[in-house]
């Protein structure tokens, strides 16, 4: 009884919001029915026991409230098959792990990000990462750590179940350690890439992407082992790495 | 997909395909530049020439009457020390490329770049070459003009490279700093920054790479031990790759004590041409002269310093029990400033500490040393007693080779100095 009352209230609110916002998307709902059917349409009216919905096909049907398992506002969702969907708007968080490198050196990256879906296609955010990059110059091999702080932008190129997107980060990577034989500075940080955002039925949406990580760094490293005397490098380089990233975005 | 989407994706794929770091690196290192010369003409140069100024002093030999002072890479200065208060420069023995030599009686054993020579000094003004064993340490390498590598110039170089320049790999393999393994096979320059005692007619110094013992001559490069027939025709009898970073050799009874940068190794030379390792005592990496006192006790100095040939932070004098070569044990250790050579004279152990002076230990009980004093007025790198006069001591310092008279109160009085 309580559930049915809640659904009826939600339905009425959606009707009202459709009328007031004159937004085509508002009032659109997706209903997960008890028999496993999924309906998408606009709520026309509702009482304590039934709800009338105009489906996206143009048909109008009446549903028993007791048979509705779940109803969500599809104005916030980009619905896909089998109840899977992408979010169209709102705030989100994201965590990711990425590995990759250059032809000679390895890289790893751990990210945490917060953002906002500005439009259906454009997402903005900011984040912080922990980066580990090997750097080989000649026979001098070093491992450097950084903490990039960055702004983020993502643009979706389609609305498929696997949404293809292009994205980029832009910020500054802070150096966070040194050892006795090497030191390094932070620098500009830029990471364009592309990937897929995968629709799910729940709040957690996986992403996979490939990106080019560019990080400017300067410093010194000393090779004590190549000969009788050490070889000192004063380097000024852009790290250019390709990384494969797996991420989870949550509403 | 819209055209601009496709182009955007294509450009991103292009960006992502760039997988090489780019930029510059400024490299600073010590470059070894080969020096070429006519090897045969050097091998055939006159053996004895007029006296000359000491420019770059090396090893020192102290005889009852004569002093020999090495000139790095050139040969040996000969001084008549009949009057210790006024040593006289007699002439110069030319041994091309020489750094290390050892005098046993009238027989002078010396290395000469690739070769070992034996020279008879019975008449010191007319030295005679007994034998030259050629190409002992390495096979000469020649340039297109037929000249052989006769040495290297070392100089600090700063160069800028693209970080992906293949020359950086070449440099990183030590090719510019070490020139393959070639220089490794030759007798390296001593880690002692100035002159140092090789031996005297009475004893052996602690920083030798050449030592004569019961008719056999032992020569160490960084990794190889070469054994010569000293009593006979001076032939090469054997070469053994026995260790790494070897610095000093000291024979005593049927043992050969080898000092390396991180160990003191003991070899049994009961069979003189086939040394058998008996034991190894490992220590911090350092420059480390070894002074065996007898079959059961040895002193080792460990010296390191930033920006030196022996980097690190260990400076110690160790007293070791070597009675069991299988289980060399530390008896005592003394923190030192910068220990170089040392010498046991009577019941006193003298340790030269370079710019930090001279440390004197009471060695009445040679397994229980006690520090008597540090004399910072004397800048000493090595100390060696006069072979026949107990009241005279020789000290090699940065500005010359000095003779001191020691009185009964063990005070030092400078009596002469051969300036460098």
Contacts between the chains, C-beta under 8 A, distances in Angstrom:
chain1	res1	chain2	res2	distance
A	101	B	19	7.7
A	102	B	19	4.9
A	102	B	20	5.7
A	102	B	21	5.7
A	103	B	19	5.3
A	103	B	20	5.8
A	105	B	21	7.2
A	135	B	21	7.1
A	137	B	25	5.2
A	137	B	163	5.4
A	137	B	168	6.4
A	138	B	25	7.8
A	138	B	27	7.4
A	138	B	161	7.9
A	138	B	168	3.5
A	138	B	169	5.9
A	138	B	171	5.7
A	138	B	172	3.5
A	139	B	168	7.9
A	139	B	169	6.7
A	139	B	171	7.9
A	139	B	172	2.7
A	139	B	173	6.3
A	140	B	172	6.5
A	157	B	1	6.7
A	157	B	2	8.0
A	157	B	5	4.4
A	157	B	8	7.2
A	157	B	9	6.9
A	158	B	1	6.7
A	158	B	5	7.6
A	164	B	9	7.3
A	166	B	8	5.6
A	166	B	9	6.9
A	166	B	12	5.6
A	192	B	12	6.1
A	192	B	15	5.6
A	192	B	16	7.9
A	193	B	12	6.5
A	193	B	16	6.5
A	194	B	9	6.0
A	194	B	12	4.5
A	194	B	13	7.4
A	194	B	16	7.6
A	210	B	16	5.4
A	211	B	16	6.6
A	212	B	15	4.7
A	212	B	16	4.6
A	212	B	18	6.1
A	223	B	172	6.3
A	226	B	171	7.7
A	226	B	172	4.9
A	226	B	173	6.3
A	226	B	174	4.6
A	226	B	177	6.9
A	227	B	29	7.8
A	227	B	174	3.4
A	227	B	176	7.9
A	227	B	177	3.5
A	227	B	178	4.4
A	228	B	30	7.8
A	228	B	174	7.8
A	228	B	177	6.3
A	228	B	178	5.8
A	229	B	29	6.4
A	229	B	30	4.0
A	229	B	177	5.5
A	230	B	29	7.3
A	231	B	27	6.2
A	231	B	28	7.5
A	231	B	29	4.3
A	231	B	171	6.7
A	231	B	172	6.7
A	231	B	177	7.0
A	232	B	27	7.0
A	232	B	28	4.5
A	232	B	29	6.9
A	233	B	25	4.7
A	233	B	26	7.3
A	233	B	27	5.7
A	234	B	25	6.6
A	234	B	26	4.2
A	234	B	27	7.8
A	234	B	28	7.5
A	235	B	23	6.5
A	235	B	24	7.2
A	235	B	25	4.1
A	235	B	26	7.7
A	235	B	163	6.6
A	236	B	23	5.2
A	236	B	24	5.4
A	236	B	25	7.4
A	237	B	21	5.3
A	237	B	22	6.6
A	237	B	23	3.0
A	237	B	24	7.3
A	237	B	25	7.2
A	237	B	163	5.3
A	238	B	21	6.5
A	238	B	22	5.5
A	238	B	23	5.6
A	239	B	21	5.3
A	240	B	18	5.4
A	240	B	19	6.7
A	240	B	20	6.0
A	240	B	21	5.3
A	240	B	22	6.2
A	241	B	19	7.1
A	241	B	21	7.9
A	242	B	16	5.5
A	242	B	17	7.6
A	242	B	18	7.8
A	242	B	19	5.2
